[in-house]
Amino acid sequence: MNILTDLIHAGAWDEDPTGTSSLPIFRGSTFSQQDPLTSPRWDYGRSGNPTRAGLEEAIAKLEGGVGGYAFASGIAAVNSVLMMFQTGDHLVVGEDIYGGSFRTLTTLFARWGLGVTWVDAADLNKVEKAVRPETKAILVETPSNPLLRVCDLRGIAQIAHTHGLLAIIDNTFQTPLLQRPLDLGFHLSIHSATKFLGGHSDVVAGLVAVAETAVGKRLYAVQNGFGAILGPDDSWMVLRGIRTLAARLEMQQRHALRLASWLERRPEVRAVHYPGLQSHPAYELHASQTTGPGAVMSFDLGSEAAALAFLQAVKIPLTAVSLGGVETILSWPCRMSHASMPPSERAKRGIGDGLLRLSAGLEAPEDLEADFAQALESATKQ
Ligand SMILES: *Cc1c(COP(=O)(O)O)cnc(C)c1O
């Protein structure tokens, strides 16, 4: 089926005796085992829940995987994937990943002895050179956060397969509508469903899709054993969000392209990072592995003072941590998503104090342009 069809129907309840249009929210924490000798489909709410299972089936189908797993948040999904490894294992990780993933790898998992080599994932030579005998996986994001840098998914998957590693991506920015990494050889695709999949800035959730049953078994052991599961109400919310993903994201992407081109023409803006612009250094690579540039960009106003003045003057967008909601969201990486990264690391990665991240929403783009114009004017008065 075309993914547009799957977005609407994936995860429908095939055991449904009622014909309901919406998967019910099963709140029960446990299930009757009247015949204790047969093993029931459902036994305990942490191990499995029919509402959560609907969502898990949906993400598996949308990503073209064999299994899906829902977690209490995006970072719970990342951490649960990392818990598949053990002390002494080593990962090769793209250096401009989500700030929370950076933090967990450099604190929690560093304490537990999971080794990491940070690499510029856009450079396949560097990725391959970082592989050691104890390396177990490569973890990347593309486009990355917050600089929208692009790495070669087919190339990364090839390196992983050559060395017997798991290829893992955080696919939050693109969603399976625009980018299907499992089709390109990746083993696991992680999502913060708090973002585009939920889509309305009203639920926190994480999802993982896996390409192989054996990998799914390992992840299920963590999901059930560690227990960072998504509850049935939030599972329902994400499944409802998924139904309208294409309608939202296609419009948000159009708005993003228009805003990025507009920002690029403004003299106050030093740089716009968006893979939908032909000026993006990996415009063609991105287009070769996705079906769209997405709705997230970042732009640089050159200084902390200019970024602050812009944020204080702008009226329509929500200034907040997060992205992928129906509303336009502006965030300030050095103070928000990447505040947990030491300033020296941020500087090394090119995340300047004047950099702002923008997630385009569904508002009329001409209203946003007028708002941005007045905010840029007050920013340059600083
Ligand atoms: C937000 C985000 C996360 C973390 O997700 P939460 O739902 O906030 O825990 C992980 N990766 C990326 C790329 C994100 O944008």
The ligand as a Tripos MOL2 file, in Angstrom:
@<TRIPOS>MOLECULE
LIG
   15    15     1     0     0
SMALL
NO_CHARGES

@<TRIPOS>ATOM
      1 C1         12.7690   15.6770   21.0310 C.3       1 LIG1
      2 C2         13.7610   14.7340   20.4770 C.ar      1 LIG1
      3 C3         14.1540   13.6050   21.1960 C.ar      1 LIG1
      4 C4         13.6620   13.3170   22.5980 C.3       1 LIG1
      5 O1         12.2990   13.0680   22.6130 O.3       1 LIG1
      6 P1         11.3560   13.3340   23.8960 P.3       1 LIG1
      7 O2         10.0420   12.8610   23.4200 O.co2     1 LIG1
      8 O3         11.4290   14.7970   24.1700 O.co2     1 LIG1
      9 O4         11.9180   12.5430   25.0190 O.co2     1 LIG1
     10 C5         15.0540   12.7370   20.6120 C.ar      1 LIG1
     11 N1         15.5500   12.9760   19.3740 N.ar      1 LIG1
     12 C6         15.2030   14.0590   18.6560 C.ar      1 LIG1
     13 C7         15.7900   14.2630   17.3010 C.3       1 LIG1
     14 C8         14.2990   14.9830   19.1800 C.ar      1 LIG1
     15 O5         13.9620   16.0560   18.4640 O.3       1 LIG1
@<TRIPOS>BOND
     1     1     2 1
     2     2     3 ar
     3     2    14 ar
     4     3     4 1
     5     3    10 ar
     6     4     5 1
     7     5     6 1
     8     6     7 2
     9     6     8 1
    10     6     9 1
    11    10    11 ar
    12    11    12 ar
    13    12    13 1
    14    12    14 ar
    15    14    15 1
@<TRIPOS>SUBSTRUCTURE
     1 LIG1         1 GROUP 0 **** ****
